[in-house]
Amino acid sequence: PNMNILTRYLVREFFKLFIICQVVFIAIYLMIDFTSGIDDFIKAQAPRGVVVSYFLYKIPAITVQMLPVATLTTVIIAFSLMKRNNEITLLRACGTHVWKISQPVIVTAVFLSMAMFLLSETLVPYTSSHANRIWREEVKKEKTGQFHGQRHIWYKGDNGIYWMRQFDDQTRTMIDPAFYFFDDSFHLIRRIDARSGTWVDGVWQLREGIVQNREQDGSYDLSRFQRLELKIPEGPTDFVRKEIEPEEMGYNQLKRFAKRLRVEGYDAGRYFVDLHIKIAFPFVVLIMALIGIPIALWKKEMGTPMAVSIGIALCFIYLLVLGLSRTLGFAGILPPILAAWLANSLFLFFGVYLMINVNR
């Protein structure tokens, strides 16, 4: 019964502090975001309603991002107050281990991790896509396109497959394009390579290239050209790059998207890294709770502000490690699953180590 009273007390106090911390961190994030983006809104002469909508749509994603640091801060403050009021000393004197005292908070952190994942799967993709659309179209005045990809552009057209090193939407120019045309049996019947292709009067004007046509015996003849007009159904708007951000998709949608990119020949490595991060990142709430408890109880003379400062510093270190491993995953140096879980693994071991030693 005493443990039930303690559990209810800890959970009640935790959520009181947690709501305050979460609101404060969301407000700070919004102020920083507003300050950094206000010049862009002014330059774009965006209406007040557009600005308000943009930041309202960003709140769910910010909520998810701030959950770990809010959890850590809440845990540190709650346990620091208990330490200052000698409640921890009293519980220890009664033979209660720190693990036992921490159990309600750790279970609460597990539920927060699950809530974080569900929020990332349901509300965040919808609101993030709207926020990104407002930023691209209303603020940056970018045109929406149909292309997805990274360094090189592949496009499946009506009559073939096109590749280009780069496409400049302003000058409507392709750099190093290659066009592959197929018959109904998907046999290559024509290939065109050029140094550039520019959209002029409804056709693509290709410069300095080679045309290969398939002969009836299966061989290919080859001819060079300085200029060539190419008529295909696709115009410049079909090749405008459109980045789809991982937060705009749920786990299953991102998984299908990444697999499709890989099948179609795109570099999908970054999307597989972010796919694993979608599973790994919610666990950071639990890890931060594990780290926060021993930090709060580390030294009797250490005050709450110092403990909170150490906790926030550890949050930044976690984000640095995650950012570094994510970048290494993008570059193909680390496998996607390792890139996603490296920071979690290191900080989980660190948290467990601190918890084991906190009672000594």
Beta strands, then each sheet from edge to edge (+ up, - down):
strand 1: 153-156
strand 2: 160-164
strand 3: 166-168
strand 4: 173-175
strand 5: 178-182
strand 6: 188-200
strand 7: 203-214
strand 8: 220-230
sheet 1: 1+ 2- 5+ 6- 4+ 3-
sheet 2: 1+ 2- 5+ 6- 7+ 8-
end
